[in-house]
Amino acid sequence: MGIEEEIRRIEEELKNTPYNKATQKHIGRLKAKLAKLREEQNRQRGGGGGHGYAVKKSGDATVAFVGFPSVGKSTLLNKLTNAHSEVGAYAFTTLKIVPGIMEYKGAKIQVLDAPGIITGASSGKGRGTEVLAAVRSADLILLVVDVFSLEHLPVIEKELFNVGIRLDQQPPDVKIVRKERGGITVNTTVPLTHLDEETIVAILNEYKIHNADVVIREDITADQLIDVIMGNRVYIPSLVVVNKIDLATEEQLKEIEEKLKDRPHVLVSGHKEINLDKLKEAIYNTLGFIKIYLKPQGKKPDFDEPLIMLRGSTVRDVCNKLHRDFVENFRYAQVWGKSAKHPGQRVGLDHVLEDEDILTIVIKRSK
Ligand SMILES: Nc1nc2c(ncn2[C@@H]2O[C@H](COP(=O)(O)OP(=O)(O)OP(=O)(O)O)[C@@H](O)[C@H]2O)c(=O)[nH]1
């Protein structure tokens, strides 16, 4: 049986197996098998867990447009950035990923236009797989649909899920430490409502893990446990962009608003330039930026040109951005501001910075 056929067979079985206490373990095993097969398939197609596509990261953050062909991604990209992607009134005008830079409130945001993903892209049909690999490296994913195709959203989400992209989730708080012998021990700090110990062990066994200490600190699902075992998942926030609102009636727009009320979304028209500022603002806010003022040793901080970094950035991220040798030659850093325990605190590369911190980086003198 070919991989694709086997995947279909297991998906079918999962669909037809009702979830309850008695089937939990079986379902867990099936899901583990399915995840392994998808991984194998992604490997064969050269996508998935790979390191992406020939797009160099530049700017302060990267945003990827994902959507079906002809929803207007190229048009939006052109209006938001300085890039000139070809726009055509036919499907698949975008044959390779075209990055552009969008400047907003001092941040330079790299925007990638990916070829339209289609059903089955994650299984290698169309040009989807390599594109999805590039999307994995984004800091924010824009799910683009047009006013008449909201039903594409779950399809796109499934494609992304299948290549290991987890939207709007945090990495599960689970530690698995393998050992030589002693079997599997499971410790939990919260009650688990989706998994019992037998299922956890069955899933681990499916991955040939027979000896390990497992610590679970949140109420995870089988899928989340599998994600931790696979280890190559990426966790990226998303924003829904509904395009071509110029074609819809007030009534239709209200319906769309209602359907999307529980998730971040923006309604726009690329072509008619409606709500594009709102979209830029939403992109900027969802990414979340902080300003860092650099202070050369023994001098005053530079308040005129702050460094723009993503929220959660560390001293290491700053070093990487400034110069490729900084991490290697790093001695220590000093911080003043919200993240510092006291003004001028000495910190290492892993120190997490806060908005408006002042930072001095001390590096070894080059020989
Ligand atoms: N009415 C209307 N048409 C639009 C809008 N934005 C784009 N279009 C049209 O939709 C068609 C497809 O636009 P593209 O920007 O090429 O779409 P794409 O998503 O990049 O398509 P692929 O390159 O095939 O993936 C073109 O004819 C555009 O002129 C819009 O806001 N309103």
The ligand as a Tripos MOL2 file, in Angstrom:
@<TRIPOS>MOLECULE
LIG
   32    34     1     0     0
SMALL
NO_CHARGES

@<TRIPOS>ATOM
      1 N1        -13.0340   42.8710   -7.0320 N.pl3     1 LIG1
      2 C1        -11.8180   42.6870   -6.5400 C.ar      1 LIG1
      3 N2        -10.9260   41.9930   -7.2450 N.ar      1 LIG1
      4 C2         -9.6920   41.8120   -6.7290 C.ar      1 LIG1
      5 C3         -9.3330   42.3220   -5.4590 C.ar      1 LIG1
      6 N3         -8.0510   41.9810   -5.2020 N.ar      1 LIG1
      7 C4         -7.6410   41.2740   -6.2670 C.ar      1 LIG1
      8 N4         -8.6210   41.1560   -7.2110 N.ar      1 LIG1
      9 C5         -8.5430   40.4650   -8.5090 C.3       1 LIG1
     10 O1         -8.4500   39.0660   -8.3070 O.3       1 LIG1
     11 C6         -7.6270   38.4560   -9.2990 C.3       1 LIG1
     12 C7         -6.5150   37.6360   -8.6440 C.3       1 LIG1
     13 O2         -5.6280   38.5070   -7.9620 O.3       1 LIG1
     14 P1         -4.1460   38.0930   -7.5740 P.3       1 LIG1
     15 O3         -3.6330   39.1920   -6.7430 O.co2     1 LIG1
     16 O4         -3.3680   37.6810   -8.7830 O.co2     1 LIG1
     17 O5         -4.4340   36.7960   -6.7040 O.3       1 LIG1
     18 P2         -3.4310   35.7450   -6.0240 P.3       1 LIG1
     19 O6         -4.0990   35.2960   -4.7990 O.co2     1 LIG1
     20 O7         -2.0740   36.3280   -5.9020 O.co2     1 LIG1
     21 O8         -3.4410   34.5920   -7.0740 O.3       1 LIG1
     22 P3         -2.3340   33.4860   -7.4170 P.3       1 LIG1
     23 O9         -1.1450   34.2140   -7.8660 O.co2     1 LIG1
     24 O10        -3.0010   32.7250   -8.4890 O.co2     1 LIG1
     25 O11        -2.1150   32.6900   -6.1740 O.co2     1 LIG1
     26 C8         -7.1080   39.6200  -10.1770 C.3       1 LIG1
     27 O12        -7.9250   39.7150  -11.3100 O.3       1 LIG1
     28 C9         -7.2910   40.8340   -9.2860 C.3       1 LIG1
     29 O13        -7.4700   42.0080  -10.0230 O.3       1 LIG1
     30 C10       -10.3190   43.0780   -4.7280 C.ar      1 LIG1
     31 O14       -10.1050   43.5750   -3.6200 O.2       1 LIG1
     32 N5        -11.5230   43.2040   -5.3140 N.ar      1 LIG1
@<TRIPOS>BOND
     1     1     2 1
     2     2     3 ar
     3     2    32 ar
     4     3     4 ar
     5     4     5 ar
     6     4     8 ar
     7     5     6 ar
     8     5    30 ar
     9     6     7 ar
    10     7     8 ar
    11     8     9 1
    12     9    10 1
    13     9    28 1
    14    10    11 1
    15    11    12 1
    16    11    26 1
    17    12    13 1
    18    13    14 1
    19    14    15 2
    20    14    16 1
    21    14    17 1
    22    17    18 1
    23    18    19 2
    24    18    20 1
    25    18    21 1
    26    21    22 1
    27    22    23 2
    28    22    24 1
    29    22    25 1
    30    26    27 1
    31    26    28 1
    32    28    29 1
    33    30    31 2
    34    30    32 ar
@<TRIPOS>SUBSTRUCTURE
     1 LIG1         1 GROUP 0 **** ****
